Amino acid sequence: KIFPFVSIGLAPQDLKYAGEPTRTEIGARNHIREFVTIHRGTAGGGGLTRIGDDNLLMAQAHVAHDCQIGNNVIMANAATLAGHVRIDDGANVGAYSGVHQFCRIGREAFVGGYSVVVKDALPFAVIQGNHAKCYGLNRVGMKRRGYLRETIKNLNHAFHLLLTSKLNTEQALQKIKEDINDCREVDLLIDFIETSKRGVVK
């Protein structure tokens, strides 16, 4: 559903853009509310802005050029993505929050309202503030989504090692690998950190 005064696929706000043909793709069952703006891609960013399925973009949200949004994402009122941002499935970006260009918002991360995110936001985490900090595992969200108690326990231990132990990130990752085996969600968290180009919110 697309509500009044939405703008989709207009030219990106990028001074390097020279009118080259680029695209915006939007999947199924999305709700795009009033005054949302979604800009098409740029040649330098792959030429494509993409939004997946079953997302809710509340009024006045902005999706800049070359952003990649997965499925079941919520962007609250006036949440703003700069260019080349990636949001993974199930994430929630709070009202009036801003996400810096090239950042990633991990799977099922919860970014609180009025936050400024300048590094990658960890999957399954609560992220809040200006500049944003990580406040640990989003336990409430995980319980609502029906995750097993053992999975929540494993992730909680991983976040403890990352955020509140005296280990640096490299040491914490090594300890997580030693302590936790056969947990897909923890493996996803590790991979997210190891592939980060901007560093992660801690």
N, CA, C and O of each residue as an XYZ file, in Angstrom:
808
protein
N       0.841     -1.178      0.000
C       0.000      0.000      0.000
C       0.885      1.239      0.000
O       1.838      1.344      0.772
N       0.555      2.155     -0.866
C       1.290      3.416     -0.957
C       0.314      4.545     -0.651
O      -0.723      4.667     -1.303
N       0.640      5.358      0.327
C      -0.246      6.404      0.809
C       0.065      7.734      0.119
O       1.051      7.825     -0.613
N      -0.760      8.771      0.340
C      -0.582     10.027     -0.395
C       0.772     10.692     -0.169
O       1.389     10.571      0.890
N       1.200     11.391     -1.198
C       2.374     12.271     -1.171
C       3.699     11.529     -1.018
O       4.693     12.108     -0.581
N       3.709     10.264     -1.375
C       4.947      9.485     -1.380
C       5.719      9.774     -2.668
O       5.123      9.949     -3.730
N       7.050      9.823     -2.564
C       7.912     10.037     -3.725
C       8.846      8.839     -3.871
O       9.640      8.550     -2.976
N       8.747      8.147     -5.002
C       9.535      6.933     -5.224
C      10.321      7.057     -6.526
O       9.752      7.359     -7.575
N      11.622      6.824     -6.454
C      12.430      6.683     -7.657
C      12.899      7.967     -8.292
O      13.371      7.945     -9.429
N      12.788      9.086     -7.601
C      13.323     10.322     -8.158
C      14.846     10.343     -8.044
O      15.449      9.484     -7.400
N      15.453     11.344     -8.683
C      16.914     11.409     -8.753
C      17.532     11.470     -7.361
O      16.983     12.113     -6.466
N      18.658     10.813     -7.175
C      19.323     10.813     -5.871
C      19.901     12.180     -5.526
O      20.209     12.981     -6.408
N      20.043     12.430     -4.239
C      20.664     13.657     -3.751
C      22.173     13.444     -3.648
O      22.747     13.425     -2.559
N      22.790     13.287     -4.802
C      24.222     13.002     -4.897
C      24.770     13.867     -6.018
O      24.345     13.738     -7.166
N      25.705     14.744     -5.699
C      26.212     15.684     -6.693
C      26.933     14.991     -7.837
O      27.105     15.581     -8.904
N      27.357     13.748     -7.635
C      28.032     13.008     -8.707
C      27.037     12.441     -9.715
O      27.433     12.031    -10.806
N      25.777     12.412     -9.370
C      24.776     11.828    -10.265
C      24.620     12.708    -11.501
O      24.427     13.920    -11.399
N      24.709     12.071    -12.675
C      24.679     12.818    -13.935
C      23.537     12.374    -14.842
O      23.628     12.494    -16.063
N      22.472     11.867    -14.252
C      21.305     11.499    -15.039
C      21.348     10.112    -15.630
O      20.484      9.765    -16.434
N      22.331      9.301    -15.258
C      22.423      7.946    -15.800
C      21.207      7.119    -15.356
O      20.644      7.366    -14.290
N      20.806      6.146    -16.169
C      19.635      5.327    -15.823
C      19.939      4.391    -14.653
O      20.824      3.540    -14.741
N      19.210      4.555    -13.582
C      19.348      3.702    -12.405
C      17.946      3.327    -11.934
O      16.956      3.781    -12.508
N      17.857      2.492    -10.879
C      16.558      1.900    -10.562
C      16.233      1.952     -9.070
O      17.098      2.128     -8.213
N      14.937      1.789     -8.814
C      14.413      1.490     -7.483
C      13.552      0.246     -7.615
O      12.708      0.169     -8.508
N      13.755     -0.731     -6.736
C      12.925     -1.936     -6.725
C      12.266     -2.081     -5.359
O      12.916     -1.926     -4.324
N      10.971     -2.379     -5.368
C      10.217     -2.544     -4.124
C       9.439     -3.846     -4.207
O       8.761     -4.107     -5.200
N       9.535     -4.661     -3.166
C       8.895     -5.968     -3.145
C       7.411     -5.907     -2.818
O       6.736     -4.919     -3.108
N       6.916     -6.973     -2.212
C       5.479     -7.152     -2.003
C       5.065     -6.793     -0.576
O       5.853     -6.877      0.366
N       3.816     -6.396     -0.455
C       3.136     -6.210      0.836
C       3.812     -5.176      1.739
O       3.797     -5.303      2.963
N       4.393     -4.174      1.131
C       4.960     -3.073      1.908
C       3.898     -2.013      2.185
O       2.978     -1.815      1.391
N       4.039     -1.342      3.312
C       3.210     -0.192      3.644
C       4.121      1.034      3.669
O       5.023      1.141      4.500
N       3.867      1.949      2.744
C       4.699      3.140      2.597
C       3.803      4.341      2.862
O       2.939      4.683      2.056
N       4.027      4.970      4.001
C       3.094      5.978      4.484
C       3.408      7.372      3.943
O       4.350      7.561      3.173
N       2.598      8.337      4.364
C       2.597      9.668      3.788
C       3.976     10.331      3.824
O       4.696     10.272      4.821
N       4.314     10.963      2.701
C       5.510     11.801      2.566
C       6.829     11.030      2.666
O       7.880     11.641      2.861
N       6.792      9.723      2.539
C       8.041      8.961      2.455
C       8.748      9.303      1.146
O       8.096      9.488      0.118
N      10.085      9.388      1.180
C      10.877      9.593     -0.033
C      11.861      8.441     -0.198
O      12.564      8.062      0.739
N      11.893      7.894     -1.409
C      12.780      6.779     -1.743
C      13.479      7.137     -3.052
O      12.822      7.243     -4.088
N      14.792      7.323     -3.025
C      15.525      7.742     -4.213
C      16.155      6.551     -4.928
O      16.521      5.555     -4.306
N      16.271      6.675     -6.239
C      16.875      5.592     -7.009
C      18.393      5.581     -6.815
O      18.968      6.497     -6.227
N      19.025      4.519     -7.325
C      20.447      4.315     -7.110
C      21.329      5.239     -7.931
O      20.852      6.061     -8.713
N      22.636      5.078     -7.727
C      23.639      5.786     -8.518
C      24.547      4.760     -9.180
O      24.671      3.628     -8.713
N      25.177      5.172    -10.270
C      26.070      4.256    -10.981
C      27.209      3.801    -10.075
O      27.614      2.640    -10.124
N      27.720      4.698     -9.256
C      28.821      4.356     -8.374
C      28.440      3.457     -7.221
O      29.310      2.871     -6.576
N      27.145      3.340     -6.951
C      26.687      2.522     -5.836
C      25.979      1.259     -6.255
O      25.316      0.614     -5.443
N      26.114      0.895     -7.526
C      25.458     -0.309     -8.020
C      24.198     -0.050     -8.817
O      23.654     -0.962     -9.440
N      23.731      1.185     -8.800
C      22.606      1.558     -9.650
C      21.245      1.123     -9.158
O      20.276      1.180     -9.915
N      21.136      0.685     -7.898
C      19.864      0.129     -7.437
C      19.608      0.468     -5.972
O      20.453      0.223     -5.111
N      18.452      1.023     -5.702
C      17.904      1.105     -4.351
C      16.853      0.011     -4.252
O      15.951     -0.067     -5.087
N      16.966     -0.835     -3.234
C      16.065     -1.988     -3.153
C      15.413     -2.095     -1.783
O      16.064     -1.962     -0.747
N      14.101     -2.341     -1.810
C      13.322     -2.589     -0.600
C      12.642     -3.937     -0.775
O      12.013     -4.185     -1.804
N      12.762     -4.806      0.217
C      12.229     -6.160      0.120
C      10.738     -6.236      0.365
O       9.981     -5.401     -0.132
N      10.310     -7.229      1.126
C       8.890     -7.511      1.337
C       8.473     -7.217      2.779
O       9.283     -7.279      3.705
N       7.181     -6.895      2.942
C       6.542     -6.830      4.267
C       7.171     -5.796      5.191
O       7.294     -6.022      6.395
N       7.564     -4.674      4.630
C       8.155     -3.602      5.427
C       7.132     -2.508      5.718
O       6.154     -2.344      4.989
N       7.372     -1.768      6.786
C       6.556     -0.604      7.126
C       7.456      0.617      7.200
O       8.341      0.699      8.051
N       7.224      1.559      6.304
C       7.925      2.838      6.316
C       6.918      3.895      6.739
O       6.028      4.254      5.967
N       7.055      4.391      7.961
C       6.093      5.351      8.491
C       6.317      6.730      7.884
O       7.298      6.965      7.178
N       5.392      7.631      8.171
C       5.358      8.942      7.531
C       6.692      9.668      7.633
O       7.327      9.702      8.687
N       7.096     10.245      6.511
C       8.274     11.101      6.373
C       9.609     10.363      6.481
O      10.655     11.006      6.562
N       9.596      9.049      6.483
C      10.863      8.316      6.439
C      11.569      8.589      5.110
O      10.923      8.884      4.104
N      12.899      8.489      5.116
C      13.685      8.744      3.906
C      14.662      7.606      3.659
O      15.413      7.206      4.548
N      14.636      7.091      2.429
C      15.555      6.041      1.988
C      16.383      6.616      0.848
O      15.859      6.847     -0.242
N      17.657      6.849      1.086
C      18.515      7.491      0.096
C      19.000      6.490     -0.958
O      18.699      5.298     -0.900
N      19.750      7.010     -1.906
C      20.237      6.232     -3.039
C      21.054      5.021     -2.603
O      21.843      5.084     -1.660
N      20.844      3.929     -3.308
C      21.631      2.697     -3.172
C      21.435      1.983     -1.839
O      22.211      1.087     -1.505
N      20.418      2.360     -1.075
C      20.123      1.623      0.156
C      19.549      0.253     -0.178
O      18.904      0.068     -1.209
N      19.793     -0.691      0.703
C      19.282     -2.051      0.560
C      18.548     -2.412      1.847
O      19.170     -2.555      2.900
N      17.238     -2.558      1.765
C      16.413     -2.889      2.925
C      15.856     -4.286      2.725
O      15.327     -4.602      1.659
N      15.972     -5.123      3.747
C      15.510     -6.504      3.653
C      14.018     -6.639      3.817
O      13.254     -5.861      3.245
N      13.593     -7.621      4.597
C      12.178     -7.916      4.801
C      11.790     -7.667      6.258
O      12.617     -7.769      7.164
N      10.511     -7.339      6.462
C       9.970     -7.163      7.819
C      10.722     -6.101      8.618
O      10.934     -6.247      9.822
N      11.112     -5.056      7.945
C      11.794     -3.920      8.575
C      10.768     -2.841      8.906
O       9.821     -2.619      8.152
N      10.966     -2.176     10.034
C      10.142     -1.021     10.390
C      11.031      0.207     10.466
O      12.033      0.220     11.182
N      10.654      1.240      9.720
C      11.258      2.563      9.860
C      10.177      3.484     10.401
O       9.173      3.723      9.730
N      10.369      4.000     11.601
C       9.363      4.852     12.221
C       9.399      6.251     11.606
O      10.218      6.532     10.731
N       8.515      7.113     12.067
C       8.337      8.433     11.475
C       9.647      9.206     11.383
O      10.370      9.350     12.369
N       9.939      9.701     10.184
C      11.091     10.561      9.909
C      12.436      9.884     10.145
O      13.455     10.570     10.224
N      12.466      8.569     10.258
C      13.751      7.861     10.267
C      14.429      8.085      8.916
O      13.772      8.055      7.876
N      15.737      8.309      8.934
C      16.445      8.744      7.738
C      17.679      7.888      7.488
O      18.527      7.720      8.364
N      17.761      7.352      6.274
C      18.924      6.577      5.857
C      19.715      7.377      4.838
O      19.155      7.831      3.840
N      21.009      7.558      5.075
C      21.880      8.145      4.066
C      22.184      7.095      2.992
O      21.718      5.958      3.076
N      22.960      7.481      1.998
C      23.218      6.587      0.881
C      23.943      5.312      1.270
O      24.752      5.303      2.198
N      23.648      4.241      0.557
C      24.366      2.965      0.647
C      24.158      2.231      1.972
O      24.927      1.323      2.289
N      23.160      2.591      2.740
C      22.882      1.898      4.002
C      22.227      0.552      3.711
O      21.426      0.428      2.785
N      22.576     -0.458      4.513
C      21.933     -1.773      4.422
C      21.221     -2.071      5.734
O      21.805     -1.956      6.812
N      19.955     -2.455      5.628
C      19.195     -2.862      6.807
C      18.771     -4.309      6.620
O      18.093     -4.646      5.649
N      19.170     -5.153      7.546
C      18.855     -6.576      7.450
C      17.455     -6.873      7.989
O      16.823     -6.027      8.621
N      16.994     -8.081      7.728
C      15.622     -8.481      8.033
C      15.265     -8.242      9.499
O      16.064     -8.493     10.401
N      14.048     -7.753      9.710
C      13.490     -7.658     11.048
C      13.986     -6.515     11.898
O      13.620     -6.421     13.070
N      14.813     -5.640     11.344
C      15.338     -4.521     12.131
C      14.283     -3.429     12.290
O      13.323     -3.347     11.524
N      14.490     -2.599     13.299
C      13.566     -1.512     13.611
C      14.382     -0.245     13.829
O      15.260     -0.207     14.691
N      14.092      0.795     13.046
C      14.792      2.075     13.171
C      13.801      3.094     13.713
O      12.793      3.389     13.070
N      14.088      3.634     14.903
C      13.147      4.490     15.606
C      12.964      5.857     14.971
O      13.733      6.274     14.105
N      11.932      6.536     15.423
C      11.553      7.836     14.880
C      12.684      8.851     15.003
O      13.376      8.915     16.020
N      12.857      9.644     13.943
C      13.814     10.745     13.899
C      15.267     10.295     14.056
O      16.134     11.101     14.392
N      15.527      9.036     13.818
C      16.903      8.547     13.852
C      17.574      8.758     12.501
O      16.918      8.744     11.460
N      18.884      8.953     12.534
C      19.659      9.095     11.317
C      20.740      8.037     11.240
O      21.419      7.759     12.229
N      20.900      7.445     10.062
C      21.912      6.410      9.855
C      22.902      6.911      8.806
O      22.514      7.247      7.687
N      24.173      6.959      9.172
C      25.247      7.468      8.317
C      25.423      6.583      7.087
O      25.137      5.386      7.116
N      25.900      7.199      6.005
C      26.105      6.458      4.761
C      27.040      5.263      4.964
O      27.985      5.317      5.751
N      26.753      4.203      4.244
C      27.514      2.948      4.226
C      27.395      2.129      5.516
O      28.060      1.101      5.643
N      26.580      2.551      6.457
C      26.389      1.747      7.665
C      25.472      0.560      7.392
O      24.705      0.547      6.429
N      25.577     -0.434      8.267
C      24.678     -1.588      8.239
C      23.910     -1.656      9.556
O      24.462     -1.405     10.628
N      22.647     -1.996      9.457
C      21.822     -2.263     10.631
C      21.546     -3.760     10.618
O      20.900     -4.267      9.701
N      22.031     -4.462     11.628
C      21.981     -5.914     11.624
C      20.583     -6.479     11.820
O      19.644     -5.769     12.179
N      20.480     -7.750     11.578
C      19.210     -8.468     11.684
C      18.567     -8.263     13.061
O      19.193     -8.481     14.098
N      17.322     -7.844     13.036
C      16.491     -7.690     14.237
C      17.086     -6.739     15.269
O      16.741     -6.804     16.449
N      17.975     -5.859     14.828
C      18.457     -4.799     15.713
C      17.328     -3.813     15.988
O      16.452     -3.609     15.148
N      17.357     -3.213     17.158
C      16.382     -2.190     17.535
C      17.127     -0.887     17.786
O      17.865     -0.759     18.763
N      16.925      0.082     16.889
C      17.543      1.395     17.020
C      16.505      2.334     17.616
O      15.481      2.610     16.990
N      16.765      2.825     18.822
C      15.806      3.692     19.498
C      15.646      5.032     18.806
O      16.499      5.446     18.021
N      14.551      5.703     19.104
C      14.258      6.991     18.497
C      15.309      8.045     18.788
O      15.959      8.021     19.833
N      15.469      8.975     17.845
C      16.377     10.113     17.966
C      17.848      9.698     18.048
O      18.674     10.443     18.577
N      18.172      8.535     17.535
C      19.558      8.062     17.571
C      20.328      8.525     16.336
O      19.744      8.802     15.288
N      21.651      8.603     16.480
C      22.545      8.891     15.362
C      23.520      7.728     15.257
O      24.350      7.517     16.141
N      23.411      6.978     14.171
C      24.191      5.754     13.994
C      25.280      6.022     12.964
O      24.984      6.300     11.801
N      26.546      5.939     13.388
C      27.659      6.225     12.483
C      28.563      5.017     12.271
O      29.530      5.085     11.512
N      28.248      3.909     12.941
C      28.936      2.642     12.716
C      27.879      1.562     12.516
O      26.682      1.839     12.586
N      28.317      0.340     12.270
C      27.373     -0.756     12.041
C      26.689     -1.155     13.345
O      27.348     -1.331     14.371
N      25.366     -1.296     13.300
C      24.568     -1.653     14.472
C      24.431     -3.170     14.550
O      23.931     -3.800     13.618
N      24.869     -3.749     15.646
C      24.932     -5.203     15.786
C      23.565     -5.859     15.671
O      22.572     -5.310     16.148
N      23.505     -7.029     15.043
C      22.248     -7.781     15.009
C      21.799     -8.163     16.412
O      22.616     -8.421     17.296
N      20.490     -8.193     16.594
C      19.839     -8.608     17.847
C      20.063     -7.630     19.001
O      19.727     -7.946     20.142
N      20.618     -6.460     18.731
C      21.010     -5.534     19.797
C      20.021     -4.390     19.955
O      19.229     -4.101     19.057
N      20.083     -3.741     21.124
C      19.409     -2.468     21.366
C      20.450     -1.366     21.201
O      21.478     -1.359     21.878
N      20.166     -0.433     20.289
C      21.077      0.653     19.955
C      20.352      1.965     20.239
O      19.200      2.137     19.841
N      21.019      2.886     20.922
C      20.328      4.116     21.308
C      21.331      5.231     21.533
O      22.426      4.991     22.042
N      20.959      6.468     21.150
C      21.729      7.631     21.557
C      22.366      8.398     20.420
O      22.317      7.981     19.262
N      22.972      9.535     20.770
C      23.673     10.417     19.847
C      25.029     10.790     20.479
O      25.098     11.604     21.399
N      26.091     10.175     19.963
C      26.185      9.061     19.029
C      25.714      7.782     19.710
O      25.801      7.627     20.928
N      25.208      6.865     18.868
C      24.575      5.661     19.398
C      25.552      4.779     20.164
O      26.734      4.697     19.830
N      25.038      4.126     21.190
C      25.754      3.093     21.934
C      24.923      1.816     21.921
O      23.718      1.841     21.673
N      25.588      0.707     22.191
C      24.901     -0.580     22.252
C      24.587     -0.899     23.708
O      25.458     -0.845     24.576
N      23.333     -1.228     23.955
C      22.882     -1.535     25.314
C      22.572     -3.016     25.489
O      21.770     -3.394     26.342
N      23.205     -3.841     24.686
C      23.085     -5.275     24.868
C      22.021     -5.918     24.011
O      21.525     -5.330     23.050
N      21.686     -7.132     24.378
C      20.761     -7.959     23.614
C      19.334     -7.447     23.746
O      18.905     -7.049     24.829
N      18.604     -7.460     22.637
C      17.182     -7.107     22.631
C      16.374     -8.326     23.089
O      15.743     -9.007     22.280
N      16.405     -8.584     24.385
C      15.761     -9.787     24.925
C      14.257     -9.788     24.683
O      13.679    -10.820     24.342
N      13.624     -8.632     24.859
C      12.173     -8.552     24.674
C      11.802     -8.931     23.248
O      10.882     -9.718     23.027
N      12.518     -8.370     22.288
C      12.242     -8.688     20.891
C      12.461    -10.153     20.571
O      11.693    -10.746     19.813
N      13.497    -10.738     21.137
C      13.791    -12.143     20.867
C      12.720    -13.058     21.459
O      12.329    -14.047     20.840
N      12.252    -12.724     22.654
C      11.183    -13.522     23.253
C       9.904    -13.416     22.433
O       9.214    -14.415     22.226
N       9.590    -12.232     21.974
C       8.387    -12.041     21.158
C       8.464    -12.833     19.862
O       7.446    -13.309     19.360
N       9.656    -12.973     19.325
C       9.816    -13.705     18.069
C       9.947    -15.209     18.284
O      10.075    -15.961     17.318
N       9.918    -15.649     19.520
C       9.873    -17.077     19.799
C      11.205    -17.796     19.780
O      11.247    -19.008     19.567
N      12.297    -17.073     19.999
C      13.598    -17.740     20.033
C      13.694    -18.665     21.245
O      13.111    -18.400     22.296
N      14.434    -19.744     21.078
C      14.644    -20.686     22.165
C      15.427    -20.034     23.301
O      16.262    -19.159     23.071
N      15.150    -20.468     24.522
C      15.838    -19.928     25.689
C      17.351    -20.113     25.572
O      18.119    -19.241     25.980
N      17.778    -21.246     25.015
C      19.212    -21.508     24.870
C      19.862    -20.515     23.910
O      20.989    -20.074     24.134
N      19.145    -20.164     22.836
C      19.671    -19.183     21.888
C      19.834    -17.823     22.553
O      20.857    -17.160     22.380
N      18.829    -17.411     23.309
C      18.896    -16.130     24.016
C      20.044    -16.136     25.022
O      20.766    -15.149     25.155
N      20.207    -17.249     25.726
C      21.305    -17.378     26.695
C      22.659    -17.249     26.001
O      23.545    -16.549     26.492
N      22.822    -17.918     24.865
C      24.086    -17.851     24.130
C      24.387    -16.435     23.648
O      25.508    -15.947     23.785
N      23.376    -15.786     23.086
C      23.582    -14.423     22.605
C      23.868    -13.462     23.753
O      24.694    -12.559     23.621
N      23.194    -13.656     24.863
C      23.427    -12.791     26.021
C      24.877    -12.917     26.506
O      25.506    -11.925     26.874
N      25.394    -14.143     26.501
C      26.795    -14.356     26.888
C      27.737    -13.681     25.890
O      28.731    -13.068     26.280
N      27.415    -13.800     24.604
C      28.246    -13.164     23.582
C      28.274    -11.645     23.760
O      29.336    -11.028     23.670
N      27.124    -11.051     24.009
C      27.080     -9.599     24.210
C      27.823     -9.188     25.479
O      28.459     -8.134     25.512
N      27.746    -10.006     26.513
C      28.517     -9.711     27.731
C      30.013     -9.652     27.420
O      30.707     -8.739     27.867
N      30.504    -10.619     26.660
C      31.925    -10.632     26.320
C      32.308     -9.431     25.466
O      33.392     -8.870     25.631
N      31.422     -9.035     24.554
C      31.715     -7.914     23.663
C      31.672     -6.568     24.372
O      32.478     -5.684     24.082
N      30.729     -6.411     25.305
C      30.430     -5.080     25.824
C      30.915     -4.813     27.239
O      31.292     -3.682     27.550
N      30.918     -5.811     28.101
C      31.178     -5.536     29.514
C      32.384     -6.276     30.080
O      32.762     -6.048     31.229
N      32.985     -7.149     29.301
C      34.228     -7.770     29.758
C      35.379     -6.800     29.510
O      35.179     -5.739     28.919
N      36.562     -7.150     29.949
C      37.734     -6.302     29.732
C      38.491     -6.701     28.466
O      39.628     -6.279     28.251
N      37.850     -7.513     27.639
C      38.479     -7.969     26.405
C      38.254     -6.953     25.297
O      37.210     -6.303     25.242
N      39.250     -6.818     24.404
C      38.993     -6.028     23.209
C      38.158     -6.858     22.239
O      37.882     -8.029     22.499
N      37.759     -6.259     21.130
C      36.830     -6.946     20.233
C      37.413     -8.242     19.693
O      36.727     -9.263     19.655
N      38.667     -8.209     19.278
C      39.299     -9.420     18.743
C      39.358    -10.525     19.794
O      39.069    -11.685     19.499
N      39.728    -10.167     21.005
C      39.785    -11.153     22.082
C      38.395    -11.678     22.429
O      38.214    -12.870     22.680
N      37.416    -10.776     22.440
C      36.048    -11.188     22.747
C      35.520    -12.166     21.709
O      34.865    -13.148     22.057
N      35.798    -11.908     20.445
C      35.353    -12.824     19.392
C      35.982    -14.199     19.561
O      35.310    -15.217     19.398
N      37.255    -14.230     19.884
C      37.920    -15.515     20.090
C      37.294    -16.272     21.256
O      37.081    -17.482     21.174
N      37.001    -15.563     22.335
C      36.380    -16.189     23.503
C      34.976    -16.689     23.179
O      34.577    -17.760     23.636
N      34.223    -15.918     22.392
C      32.880    -16.354     21.978
C      32.967    -17.656     21.192
O      32.181    -18.578     21.411
N      33.927    -17.724     20.277
C      34.090    -18.938     19.472
C      34.453    -20.136     20.338
O      34.032    -21.259     20.058
N      35.227    -19.904     21.381
C      35.608    -20.996     22.282
C      34.440    -21.445     23.157
O      34.293    -22.634     23.442
N      33.611    -20.493     23.581
C      32.562    -20.787     24.562
C      31.262    -21.298     23.954
O      30.538    -22.063     24.590
N      30.960    -20.877     22.712
C      29.632    -21.141     22.143
C      29.778    -21.886     20.828
O      30.438    -21.411     19.904
N      29.162    -23.049     20.750
C      29.198    -23.856     19.535
C      27.780    -24.100     19.017
O      26.819    -24.150     19.785
N      27.678    -24.249     17.713
C      26.428    -24.679     17.076
C      25.254    -23.761     17.399
O      24.159    -24.230     17.709
N      25.484    -22.462     17.326
C      24.400    -21.487     17.476
C      24.425    -20.576     16.257
O      25.316    -19.739     16.119
N      23.460    -20.737     15.387
C      23.434    -19.997     14.125
C      23.413    -18.484     14.355
O      24.075    -17.737     13.634
N      22.656    -18.035     15.353
C      22.541    -16.602     15.613
C      23.863    -16.011     16.107
O      24.220    -14.893     15.738
N      24.579    -16.751     16.931
C      25.894    -16.281     17.379
C      26.870    -16.260     16.209
O      27.677    -15.338     16.088
N      26.801    -17.265     15.355
C      27.654    -17.275     14.162
C      27.372    -16.059     13.283
O      28.294    -15.462     12.726
N      26.094    -15.695     13.161
C      25.720    -14.516     12.375
C      26.305    -13.252     12.999
O      26.807    -12.380     12.290
N      26.241    -13.156     14.320
C      26.809    -12.007     15.031
C      28.311    -11.905     14.789
O      28.828    -10.822     14.515
N      29.005    -13.026     14.891
C      30.455    -13.039     14.667
C      30.784    -12.595     13.245
O      31.660    -11.756     13.037
N      30.083    -13.160     12.276
C      30.335    -12.810     10.878
C      30.071    -11.331     10.621
O      30.814    -10.685      9.882
N      29.017    -10.794     11.228
C      28.685     -9.382     11.057
C      29.841     -8.502     11.523
O      30.214     -7.545     10.845
N      30.401     -8.829     12.675
C      31.500     -8.028     13.223
C      32.758     -8.174     12.368
O      33.435     -7.189     12.075
N      33.061     -9.398     11.973
C      34.297     -9.641     11.218
C      34.256     -9.051      9.817
O      35.308     -8.804      9.227
N      33.075     -8.821      9.273
C      32.961     -8.251      7.928
C      32.672     -6.755      7.941
O      32.501     -6.151      6.882
N      32.617     -6.153      9.120
C      32.323     -4.724      9.209
C      33.479     -3.898      8.649
O      34.646     -4.169      8.932
N      33.138     -2.897      7.859
C      34.138     -1.983      7.314
C      34.204     -0.667      8.088
O      35.205      0.047      8.019
N      33.147     -0.350      8.818
C      33.094      0.914      9.552
C      33.331      0.740     11.049
O      33.402      1.725     11.785
N      33.454     -0.504     11.500
C      33.444     -0.758     12.926
C      32.013     -0.868     13.413
O      31.081     -0.483     12.707
N      31.834     -1.394     14.623
C      30.486     -1.632     15.129
C      30.202     -0.744     16.335
O      31.108     -0.335     17.061
N      28.920     -0.460     16.526
C      28.471      0.309     17.685
C      28.650     -0.543     18.937
O      28.138     -1.661     19.007
N      29.376     -0.019     19.928
C      29.585     -0.741     21.186
C      29.230      0.156     22.372
O      29.339     -0.268     23.522
